């Protein structure tokens, strides 16, 4: 590889590094927002789904002879 090409590649890598460092400061510098709390409706829907899956699992276990 000739010197001109090597210098070009080093220049590109340095540019990418500079962009990455600047981007990281913006990403990690901001305060993280807390996720929204689950509502009662969400919890009720999830509990219903869990109950459904337990019934299905038990049915399939019984049907397969376990």
C-alpha positions as CSV (number, residue, x, y, z in Angstrom):
1,X,0.0,0.0,0.0
2,X,1.5,3.3,-0.9
3,X,2.0,6.2,1.5
4,X,-0.9,8.3,0.0
5,X,-3.4,5.5,0.5
6,X,-2.1,4.8,4.0
7,X,-2.5,8.5,4.9
8,X,-6.0,8.6,3.5
9,X,-7.0,5.6,5.5
10,X,-5.5,7.0,8.7
11,X,-7.4,10.3,8.0
12,X,-10.7,8.4,7.6
13,X,-10.2,6.5,10.8
14,X,-9.4,9.6,12.7
15,X,-12.5,11.3,11.4
16,X,-14.6,8.3,12.4
17,X,-13.1,8.3,15.9
18,X,-13.8,12.0,16.3
19,X,-17.4,11.5,15.2
20,X,-17.8,8.6,17.6
21,X,-16.4,10.5,20.6
22,X,-18.6,13.5,19.8
23,X,-21.6,11.2,19.5
24,X,-20.9,9.4,22.7
25,X,-20.8,12.6,24.6
26,X,-24.3,13.5,23.3
27,X,-25.7,10.0,24.0
28,X,-24.2,9.4,27.5
29,X,-24.3,13.1,28.6
30,X,-28.1,13.3,28.6
31,X,-30.0,12.2,31.6
32,X,-31.9,9.0,31.1
33,X,-35.6,9.1,31.4
34,X,-37.4,6.7,33.7
35,X,-39.7,4.3,31.8
36,X,-43.4,4.9,32.3
37,X,-45.0,3.0,35.1
38,X,-47.3,0.1,34.3
39,X,-50.9,1.0,34.7
40,X,-53.5,-1.2,36.4
41,X,-55.0,-2.1,33.0
42,X,-51.5,-3.2,31.8
43,X,-51.0,-5.4,34.9
44,X,-54.5,-6.9,34.6
45,X,-53.9,-7.7,30.9
46,X,-50.5,-9.3,31.7
47,X,-51.9,-11.4,34.5
48,X,-54.6,-12.6,32.2
49,X,-52.0,-13.6,29.6
50,X,-49.9,-15.4,32.2
51,X,-53.0,-17.3,33.3
52,X,-53.8,-18.3,29.8
53,X,-50.2,-19.5,29.1
54,X,-50.2,-21.5,32.3
55,X,-53.4,-23.3,31.3
56,X,-52.1,-24.0,27.8
57,X,-48.8,-25.3,29.2
58,X,-50.6,-27.6,31.6
59,X,-52.9,-28.8,28.9
60,X,-50.1,-29.6,26.5
61,X,-48.1,-31.3,29.3
62,X,-51.0,-33.5,30.1
63,X,-51.7,-34.3,26.4
64,X,-48.1,-35.2,25.8
65,X,-48.1,-37.6,28.8
66,X,-45.7,-35.7,31.0
